Amino acid sequence: MTQDNSKPGKTALSRRQLLKAGAVGAALPLFSIMSRPAHAAEFNYKFATGQDPSHPVNKRAQQAIDRIREATGGRLDIKLFPANQLGSDTDLMSQIRNGGVEFFNQASVVLSTLVPAAGIVNTGFAFHDYKEVWQAMDGPLGAYVRAQIEKVGLLTMSKPWDNGFRQITTSTKPIKTAGDLKGLKLRVPAAPMLTSLFTALGASPTPINFNEVYSSLQTKLVEGQENPLAIISTARLYEVQKFCTISNHVWDAYWILGNRRAFEKLPKDIQEIVRRELDKAATDERADIASLAGFARNDLQGKGVQIIEADKDSFKAALAQANFYKDMRAKFGDDAWKLLQNAVGSLG
């Protein structure tokens, strides 16, 4: 997901705090800064993200970029543009397809507007833990989703990164059971999966790009939103929300997408370096998010946000009553649904 950086000054997690939490890892090696060749690069590419610069996605992407520059002897120079500097999620989806940017980090929930099959990983309350997530995403289900993404002309540059399990925040009342969501004006990304999920749960989901979410919460256009804890904290949403429900209602992937024409212009040896370093960054970022989630929860609580444990059984019962899983199986097809259930067990 993306971040709203319109409010300078406060940050949810300082670099010192992130390092202490083990969420960012070692500082960038000095050689990557000092050894950049003086001559112009053969290839100059852009890498766009929506996340705040303090988010592990950008820390690990920058480290990968530096390693790529070093390993290619400066032939490929990639510049990172975080925090929606080059446009909203919707804008960047167009840019990655037409070559306006060469690399782009996108969450499955938004990518599903272009590649519907990508949304199967966002099936509500499907994954119980990270063991199930990575068995699926580094196995048959992940391979299936990658193949569907590449059918629209994009490339997946690495194994999926971790966006985390999503939680619900509100400014008006705590959410513990599915009944508490009834009529709640809840921001969701422009993603059919989350709209379907919260409609089935009785809420009033409102699609808004994340670069507008802080102001939408501040002006009470919506009462709440849902995102992983790392996003909630680094985007400073605690400033405009009072309650955070640990619901784990959806797990979400980040996909590093590449423009096919631009990537295929690169010599084979450079292509291999790019994929290798982005795969390494994926492994590191996954560990960051797992570490940061617990730290972010404590950080939010320390800033006055009330933490509520969701009654997940009530949510699952509401979804079953609304035929949610039956509808999802029809949406994705029996073959894809079987791959999901092989990883998580029977649904619905």
N, C-alpha and C positions, 0 to 999 in steps of 0.2 A: 504494500500500500504506500501511499505517499504521505508527505508531511507538509504542514503549513508553517512556513518560517517567517510569517509576517510580523512576529513579535520579537524584536531583538532583546538581549539582556539575559533573562533567566534561561537556564537550561536544566532539564530534569536530571541528567547524569553528567558530571564533569568527566574529563578524560581520566583524572586521578581515580575517580570512583569506578569507572569502567575497568580500568587496569586492575584495581583492587579486587573487583568482582570476577576477574578472569575472563571478561567478556570480549576483550579486544586483542589480547596477546601482546607479544613483544613489539617494541617500537620499530619503525621501519629502519632497515639497515642503512648505515651511513653511505655505503658504496652506491646504493641506488640513487642517492641524491647527488653524489660528487662525480659519478662516472658517466653521466649522460654525454653522449658524443656532441662535439661542437657542430658537426655538419648536420644539415637538414635530414629529417627522416625520409625514408622512401615511401612510407605509408603513414598518413595522419588520420586517425579515426577518433570518433566520439563515443563515449559510454555514458548513457543517461540513466539516472535513477530518480525515484520520487522521495527517497528516505532522507531524513535529517543527516548532516555530515557526521554526527556522533554515533549513528546507527552502525552496528557491525557489518551490514551490507557494504557500506562505503569504505570502512576501514579495510576490510578484506579485499574489496575490489581494487583499492588503491595499491595495496601490497602486491596483488597479482599483476597489475599494470606495471609496477616498477620491476618486478621479476621478468616480465615479458620484454620490457625495454632492454634490460641487461642481457637477457639470453639471446636476443636478436641483434645485439650489437648496435642498438639504436635504430634499426631499420623500420620497426613499427613503434610509433609513438601514439599512445592512446591517452586522451584527456578525459578525466572524469567530471561529469556535470551532475551533482546531487541536487536534492530538494526541489525538483521540478523546475530547475533553471531554464530548461529548454521546452517547457510546456507541461500541461496536465497529462494524466494517464491517457486520456482519450487522444490528445494531440500526439503523444509519443507513440501510441499504437500505430498511427498513420505514418509517422516519420520512420519507424523501423522498417515498415513495409516498402516505403518509397526511397529509402536510402538517405534520408535526412540525418539520421544517426545510424551508426554501424552496430552498436551494441546497446541493449536496453534491458533493465531488470523489471520484470512484471510479475505480479501475484496471479495465481491461478484464478482467483475469484473474478478478476477483471479480464484476464486473458480469455476466459470462457465466453465473453461477448463475441470474440472472433473465432475461437475454437471451442465449441460447446463441450466436447469430450474432456477438456481440461478441467471442467467443473466437477467431475466425478469425485475428485479428492476432497471436495468441500461438502460432501454429503453430511448432513447434520448428525452429530453424535456417532459417527461411524468408527473413528479411530479411538482406541482407549488409551494408548500410550505411544511413546516414540519407538518402542520395539516393533510394534505393528506398522507404524508409519514408514520406517526405513526398510523393513522387509518388503513392503509393497512398492515403495518409490524407487528402490534400487533393484527391484525385481520386475515381474511381468506387468504389473499395473503401470509403473513408471515408463517402461518401454512402450506400452500401448499409447500413453498420453504423448510421449515424445514423437511417435510416428504420426499421430493426428496433428500435432503442431506443425510438423514439417510438410504436411500435405497442403498447407496454406502458403508455402513458399518461404517460411522462416526456418532458421536453424536453432536448435537448442545447443548451447555452447558447452554445457557441463551437466553433470548430474544435478538434480534440483537442490536449491538452497532452502533454508528454513525460514518461513515467515512466522511460524509458531501457532499454538492453539489460541483461538480467539475468545475474548471475554467481553462482557457487556458493562458499560458504564452509563450512569444516569445522573441527572441533576435534581430530579423531583422526588424520587422514592426508590427504596431498595428493591431489587428483583431477586426473589428466592425461588418461586415456582412459576410454571408456565402461565398461570392465571394472572400473575403480576404484570405480565407483558400486554395484557388486553388493552388495545387502543393507544399504546405508547408510541409517540412519534420518535422513531428510531432511525438515525442516519445509517445507511448501508452504502457500500460502493455501488457503482453502476454495474451490478453483477446479478444476473437472474437467479443464481443459486441461493444467494442470501435473501433476496426478495421473496423467493418461494418459501424458504425456511421460516422467516419471521411472519409472513402472512399466515402460514399454517399454524403458527404459535399464537396468533391473534393480535400481533402488533400491527402498527401502521408504518411499514418501512418506507424510507424516503431516500432515493439515490442521490448522492452528492459527491463530487470529486473531493479527494481529501484535502487539496489545497484550499478548500472553502469550509472545511469542517469546523475549525476553531471558531471562526466568526459565526457560523450557524448555531453552534452550541452557546456562544456568548450572547447572541441576540435572541435565544430561545426559539429559533426557527424549528429546531428539533430538541427533544428532551434528553436524548442519549445517543450513543453510538456503540459500535463493537469493533474491537481490534485486538491483536496480541499485546501482551503487557509491555514488551519492549517499545512498541509504537506509542502506546498510551503514555508512557513515561517520557520518552525522548521528544514527543510532540507537545509536552506540557499540558495535556488535557486535564490533568488534576486541577488546573487553575479554573476550569469551568464545569467540573463534574464533582459530585459529592460521594457517589457510591460506585463500587466496582464489584461485579458478580463474577466469581470464578466458575464459569460454565463449561469451558472447553468445548463449546458447541460445534466448532468447526476447526479442523487443522488446515493450514494453507501453505502451499509451496511458493517459493520464488523461482522463476525460470530466467536464466540469462539467455536472452534471445539475440541472434545475429542476423544481419541482413545477408541473404545468400550471395548476392552478386559481389558485395564488398568482401566477404570472407573468401570467396573462391578466387578473388584477385590475388590473394596472398600466396606466396610460394608454399609448397607442402610442408617444408621444415618449420616455417613460421606458424602455419595452421596447427601443427602438432604441439608447438610450444604454447600457443594460446589455449588450446583445450586442456593441456596438462596443468597449466597454472590456474586456470579457472576451476578445474576439478579439485585441486589442492585448496583453493580458496573456499570452495563449497564445504569441504570437510571441516575447515577451521571455523567457518561461519556457523555451521550447525552446532559446534561445541559452544560458541559464543552465545547463541540464543538460548540454549539449554541452561547455561550458567546465569545469563542475564535475567531470565524469567523470574527466578526466585529473588534475585537482588531487586528487580524492578517492583515486585510486589511489596517488599519491605520499604522501598523508597516511596511508593505511593501512600502506603499507610502512614509513613512518617510525615507526609505532607497533608495529612488530615482526611484522606480518602477512606471511607468505611469499606472494609472488605467483607463480602458475603459469599458463603459457600452455596452453590445452587443445589436444589433438589432435582437431580438429573432425571430421576424416575418420572417425575411429573412432566418434564419436557418430552421424554420419549413416549409417554402415554398419549400426550396431546398430538404428537406427530403420527402415531399409529392410528389414532381416531380420525385424523384428517387424511388418511391414506397417502401420507407423504412418501413413504418408501416405495409403495406401489407405483406412484407417479414417477419417482426417480428411476425405477427400473425400466419403465416404459420409455422414459426420456433417453436413457443411455444405451438401452439394448441389453439383451440377455448375456452376450459375450463379455461386455465390459463389466456388467454387474457381477458376473461370476468371478472375474479377477479381483474385484473389490472384496467380495464376501470370502474369497479364499484367504485374504489377508486379515479380515476383521471378524469373521463369523457371520452368522445369519442376521439380516436386518429386516425389521418390520414384522 
